[in-house]
Amino acid sequence: MQKPEKKPKVRPKIKDFWQVFYFIQIVTFLGFGGGNALMPIIRKYSVLKFKWLSEEEFDKLLIVANMLPGPSVLQALTYIASIRLGKINAIWFVLIAVLPHVLLAVLVFYLFQFLPPRYLFVVNLGVLSAIIATLILFGWRYLKMSHKELSIPLWVSLFCFTIVFALFIPAPYNIAAIVMVGLIVVVFIIEFVRQRKLKKQQKTEAENKDK
């Protein structure tokens, strides 16, 4: 039996490096906050503009990045870069590409020491407002998607559990991975029980027809 031929590795071109560099600069300089607050702009360029990922691939990336410990944005950028540049190239290239933003952040942090506190409060209010609005719009998209797939009682239960976990479990114990794993287990059990009932019902209907 012949082994399947391996696809030849395509070496990334200079254009690919520049595209990924541009992508990382857009995400790091135009996005506010961190974590899921940057995911909408990552989706806009990686899915809608450059077509590097499909919607389904991005959703899977979002889930995995939130389940893993560490900065989810850096994980997402590295994964997307690995698609265009390869795994090894993606690691060192992302580390280099985020340096401009890191240097700017250090400079801004230094300059803020010379500003009166009242100006910092104004800047903080503006940034937080932008982050909250971004997260609400991003969450609304997944809310509509989940409403089609999950029943209302199940959705409300999952939502309430997440709110309680986020508000009343102190750090560092409020790890997102715990919520994700817990929700996956709950959904799996519910679907398993539902499938068992459905098979039992179908079996009963088939036996009644035979009679």
C-alpha positions in Angstrom: 0.0 0.0 0.0 1.5 3.3 -1.1 1.9 6.1 1.5 0.1 9.3 0.6 2.5 11.8 -0.8 3.3 14.7 1.4 2.5 18.1 0.1 5.6 20.2 -0.6 6.1 23.0 1.8 5.6 26.4 0.2 8.2 28.9 1.4 6.7 32.2 2.4 7.4 35.2 0.2 8.5 38.6 1.2 5.0 39.9 0.5 3.6 37.5 3.1 6.0 38.8 5.7 4.9 42.4 5.0 1.2 41.5 5.0 1.6 39.8 8.4 3.6 42.7 9.7 1.0 45.2 8.6 -1.7 43.0 10.1 0.0 42.9 13.5 0.6 46.7 13.5 -3.1 47.4 12.7 -4.2 45.1 15.5 -1.8 46.4 18.1 -2.0 50.1 17.4 -5.7 50.5 16.5 -7.1 48.0 19.0 -7.9 49.1 22.5 -7.6 47.0 25.6 -6.5 43.4 25.4 -7.9 39.9 25.1 -11.3 39.7 23.5 -11.4 43.4 23.1 -9.0 43.0 20.2 -10.7 40.0 18.6 -13.1 42.1 16.5 -10.3 43.8 14.7 -8.4 40.5 14.3 -11.5 39.0 12.7 -12.0 42.0 10.4 -8.5 41.7 8.9 -7.8 37.9 9.1 -11.3 36.8 8.0 -13.0 39.6 6.1 -10.1 41.4 4.4 -7.2 39.0 3.8 -9.4 35.8 3.9 -6.7 33.9 5.8 -9.3 32.2 8.0 -12.9 31.2 7.6 -15.6 32.2 10.1 -15.6 28.7 11.5 -11.8 28.7 11.9 -11.8 32.0 13.6 -14.5 30.8 16.1 -12.4 27.8 16.9 -9.3 30.0 17.3 -11.3 32.3 19.7 -12.4 29.4 21.9 -8.9 27.8 22.1 -7.2 31.1 22.7 -9.5 31.8 25.6 -9.1 28.4 27.1 -5.3 28.4 27.1 -3.4 30.3 29.8 -1.5 33.4 28.8 -2.3 36.4 26.5 -5.0 35.3 24.0 -4.1 38.0 21.5 -0.5 36.9 21.2 -1.7 33.3 20.8 -4.1 34.4 18.1 -1.6 36.5 16.2 1.0 33.7 16.3 -1.5 31.1 15.0 -2.6 33.4 12.1 1.1 34.2 11.3 1.9 30.4 11.3 -0.7 30.0 8.5 1.1 32.5 6.3 4.7 32.0 7.4 5.0 28.6 8.9 5.4 27.7 12.6 9.0 28.6 13.2 8.9 31.9 11.2 5.7 32.9 13.0 7.3 32.6 16.5 10.2 34.9 15.9 8.4 37.2 13.5 5.5 37.9 15.9 8.0 38.7 18.7 9.7 41.2 16.4 6.5 42.7 15.0 5.1 43.5 18.4 8.2 45.5 19.4 7.0 48.9 18.0 3.9 48.7 20.1 5.8 47.6 23.2 8.3 50.5 22.8 5.4 53.0 22.3 3.6 51.6 25.4 6.8 52.2 27.4 7.1 55.7 26.1 3.5 56.5 26.8 3.8 55.1 30.3 6.8 57.3 30.9 5.1 60.4 29.6 2.0 59.8 31.6 4.0 60.4 34.8 4.1 64.1 33.9 0.3 64.5 33.3 -2.0 65.5 36.1 -4.2 62.7 37.4 -7.4 64.3 36.1 -6.2 63.9 32.5 -5.4 60.3 33.2 -9.0 59.7 34.4 -10.4 61.3 31.2 -8.1 59.1 29.0 -9.1 56.0 31.0 -12.8 56.8 30.7 -12.5 57.1 26.9 -10.5 53.9 26.5 -12.8 51.9 28.8 -15.9 53.2 26.9 -14.4 52.0 23.6 -13.5 48.6 25.1 -17.0 48.1 26.6 -18.7 49.1 23.3 -16.4 46.7 21.3 -17.1 43.8 23.6 -20.8 44.4 23.6 -21.0 44.4 19.8 -18.7 41.4 19.6 -20.7 39.5 22.2 -23.9 40.4 20.5 -22.7 38.6 17.4 -22.1 35.4 19.3 -25.3 35.8 21.2 -27.3 35.7 18.0 -25.4 32.7 16.8 -25.8 30.8 20.1 -29.5 31.6 20.2 -30.0 29.6 17.0 -28.2 26.6 18.4 -29.1 26.5 22.0 -32.5 26.5 23.7 -33.4 29.6 25.8 -33.4 27.8 29.2 -29.9 26.3 28.5 -28.6 29.7 27.2 -29.9 31.5 30.3 -28.4 28.9 32.6 -25.0 29.2 30.9 -25.2 33.0 30.9 -26.0 33.2 34.6 -23.3 30.7 35.5 -20.7 32.8 33.6 -21.8 36.0 35.3 -21.7 34.5 38.8 -18.3 33.0 38.1 -16.9 36.2 36.8 -18.2 38.5 39.6 -18.0 36.3 42.7 -14.9 34.1 42.1 -11.8 36.1 43.1 -8.6 36.1 41.1 -6.5 34.0 40.5 -9.2 31.3 40.7 -11.5 32.8 38.1 -9.7 31.2 35.2 -11.6 31.3 31.9 -10.5 27.7 31.1 -12.5 26.4 34.1 -15.7 28.0 32.7 -15.0 26.7 29.2 -14.3 23.1 30.4 -17.3 23.2 32.7 -19.6 24.5 30.0 -18.3 21.9 27.5 -19.0 19.1 30.1 -22.5 20.4 30.8 -23.4 20.7 27.1 -22.0 17.3 26.4 -24.0 15.7 29.2 -27.2 17.4 28.0 -26.7 16.4 24.4 -25.8 12.9 25.4 -29.0 12.5 27.4 -31.0 14.1 24.6 -29.6 11.7 22.1 -30.3 8.7 24.3 -33.9 9.9 24.7 -34.2 10.4 20.9 -32.9 7.0 20.1 -35.2 5.4 22.7 -38.1 7.2 21.2 -37.2 6.2 17.7 -36.8 2.6 18.9 -40.2 2.6 20.5 -41.9 4.1 17.4 -40.2 1.4 15.3 -41.5 -1.3 17.6 -45.0 0.1 17.5 -45.0 0.1 13.7 -43.9 -3.5 13.6 -46.8 -4.5 15.8 
